[in-house]
């Protein structure tokens, strides 16, 4: 099947793109309706991957995209979201309920004012631009939905499809005030860059459920140290899925701190289709070999949008290569075009799912 072939009206689709510095999920909710979760750029055309893909399928981005979700505001998940919001004129915008705090809006205002922050992340810039678009278009200065444990974000009576957020938990939202306050510049001071809060317990986890099949999108949620935060809160929640998911967008690039055994046994159908994007910009690329082995022990259907996580730069001039090697012992380069994994499954759940690999995506187990 070609990458440009659209899904059937009675199919769910989970398309995962990355890395290309970032990841993006495009979900067909049935009946020609789409949801975009996070964003990354195709550097060959300098556009959000989600827009390029939906146009290839023949979708009308302005009217067919129903929801745009930002799971959290880290740079590798939000690049290009403002452009998506601008083009998807009828979509409702969703973000983590943990950001529904005065401190976060103070942070965005600091970005707007410019002088308080010498350098800031693209995440805060994108978010600020999104709120400006929503204000101009709808006269509102906040998202349409704040995602939290058990919040229904989309439902369609004709198809029976529902999108529900499983995180962040109530305790996480309560704790977010302190987390965000620590990111603010002190009175009269400058900071070089807005640091990314860690652990990623502010991230949104989504469950897409049809009457007989479901998908689980893990965002970047980490396990957490408290039973009331992170994945520990999800697996013990009263919003616990009543139907195990056949497809799983693996959390936090397959990192050990984004994984719990209970995710595989309580939330996922065995063996699930587990899809991940690698991350190669840190000191330790993700997933590590041990992470791959750990996940492979839970499923024989483990796939990555690209492999290996990092690439060595190529030089035409040997002298340039020698100089770079002397200065940077571990030089890496990023992929210009993200890989693509596409899982499609009938809403009825009656027949076998289909998984397709494009643009360098590969099977790990």
Protein Blocks (a to p, Z undefined) as FASTA:
>chain_A
ZZklccdfkbccdddedjkopadddddebjhiacdedjdddfklopafklmmmmmnopaf
klmpmbdcdfbfcfklmgoklmmmmmmmmbccdddfklmcfklmmmmmmmmnommpmbac
fklmmmmmmmmmmmmmnopabdfbdcdehiafbdcfknopacddfbdcfklmmmmmmmmm
mmpccehiacfbdcddddfklbccdddddfkbccddekjadebjafkgcjllmmmpmklc
fbdcfbdcdehhhpaklccfklmmmmpccdddddddddfkbmbdcddfklmmmmmmmocc
dcdfbdcfbdcdddfblklmmmmmmmmmbbccddfbdcdddddddfklmaccddddeehi
acfZZ
